[in-house]
Each structure stands twice: as C-alpha cells, then as structure tokens.
Amino acid sequence: MSAISFAEPTAYAEWEDDDGLIVLSAARSSLEVTERIALHESTAGNVTARTWAVGVRACTVQWQGYFTRSQLPFAHSALSRLGVGKGGTLTWGIFGKAAGLPKRGYPMLVAEQRASAPHGGGLLLALTLQSNGEPHFDEDALWA
C-alpha cells in the first residue's frame, strides 16, 4: 500500500512532549503517513502457495512546512523541540480536528530534521518521524 499524503487546510497534526503541545501549523504544509506491519513467511510443508504471519506494526510520518517571515519565531522555538532523537507523541487527523473525524497517534521519535531558507525569506522545515511503540488510539478513534 502506498503512503497517504494530506495537505493543508484539511490535515491537522500536533506534537506533545515534556514541554507541552505544539500544533504543527505553517503557511503551507503537507503530511504523509505510512503505516505498515512486518510480514514473516510461515509456509510449511508441501504447499503450492506462500502463507504469512503478521508481525509488529510501525508508522512513519513525513511532515513538511513552510514558515513565512512572520512565523519564524514559532518555527525557531519548535526546532529544538523537534530535534533529531527527540521523543514525543504525534496525533493527527486526516480531515482535520473537527468532532467526529478520524484521528491517529503514536509515540514517535524524530528520525530526521531538514531545514532550509528558500529565496525570499522564511523557513522550510521537513521532519521524518518514526513510531516508537503501539498506536495511542483504536483504528476507529474520533476527535471529540
């Protein structure tokens, strides 16, 4: 299955760590989520087709946001909290955060952080987050 990508204004994502909550919001942003399971071959005996055992679940999230000059103070404060190796909880909504819409969330580690200053000022921040444990919500969880 390919990754699902969501773009503003519908996608919503928030990062929570020991210092509190950050809503990952920028002038323009995108969110790409890949959830997967490990498959282990369990074929045995004289059979004509392979069989598989379901292994552990994992999730990778790629978030990218462009911050305008006026948003740079927020972006600067978020950089240290979203540094490589930092841990927290990422919660996101495919279609936003309105009541009754689906939500997902995992404990995550920041696996990669890329920052660049494109022409015209501002900041482009890209994060790759890797799950670090079980999902926080059931498959059918909704925003309250």
N, C-alpha and C positions, 0 to 999 in steps of 0.2 A: 504494500500500500504506500502511496506517495504521501509526502508531507502535506499538511493542510496549512495554507497561508491566509492570514486575515490582515486587513489594512484598516486604518482609521477611516471613518469615525466609529465603526462598529466594535472593533476589538478593544478589550479592556484588560490591563494587566497590572498587578500590584505585587511589590516585593516587601516582605516583612522580615526584619532581622531584630537583633537585640536592641537596636537603636530606634525601632518603630517601623512605621509603614511609609513606603514611597509608592505613589501611583506613577507607573511608567507612562508618562504622557509627554509628547513633544509636538512640535508644529506638524510634523509628518512622522508616522511610524508604521512599522509592519511587525507582524508576529507570525512565526512559522513554528508549528508544533508537530513533532514526530513521536508518537507513542508506539512501542513495539514490545514483543516478547521474544525470548530466546526459544528456539526450537531445537530439540535433541532427537536425533533419529532413534527410533525404537523398533525398527524392523527386526523380526526374529524368524528363524526357521525358513522353510521353503515357501516363500510367498512371491507374488508377482508384482507387488507394489509396495512402496515405502510407507511406513507409518511414523508419526511424530508425537513426541511428548512435549507438552507446553512447559516452558521454563519460566524464568523470572521476567518481570515487567520492567521496562525502562522508558524514560521520556527525555527527549532533547528539545529545548526551545531556543529558537533564534529570534532575538528582538533587535530591532534597529530603529533609531530615532534621530531626526534632525532637529536640533535646537537652534532657534533664532538667537540673535544677539541679546534680546531682552530676556531670553530663557537661560542664558549662560550661568547666572548664579545658582539656579536649581541644578543644572547639569553638573557644575563643578562640585556641589555638595554631594551629589549622587555618585560621582566617580569613585570616591574612596570606599563607599559602602558596597559598591558593585565591583570591587577589585577581584582579580583572579584568585581563586582559592577561598573566597568568602562564601559563607553559607547563609541560607535563609529559606523562606517559604515563598514560592511564586504561586499566585492564584490568578486565573484568567477566565474571561468569558468570551466565548466565540462570537456572540452577537451583542456584546456589551454587558452591563451590570444591572439592567432593569429586573425587577422582581419577576420570577417565573422563567427566566432564561437560564440555560445550562451553564455550569461553571466546572472548572477542573483545578487541581492544585497538587503540588508535590513539594517536599523538601528538596532544595536544589543547591548545587554548588556552581559558582561562576567558573566555567572552564576556559573561557576566552573573553577578552575585552579588547575591542579595537576602537580607537578614537582618531578622528581626523578633522582638520579645519579646512573645509572646502572654500573656494573662492567666494568672496562676498561676506565673510564672517560667519559666525555661528559655529556649531559643532555637530559632527556626525558621530554617533556612538552606536556600536554594534556589540551585542552580547551573545555568547553561547552559554546556555545553562544546561546542566546535566542533573537528572534526578538523583537523589541520594536517599532512597527509601521508598516506602509504599505511598500510593496516592492518598491525599487527605480526604477525598470525597468518593462516594459511590459513583458509578457510571451515570446515574440519573439525578445527580445533585443539581439543585437550582438555587439561584440567588434569592434571598428573602426580601 
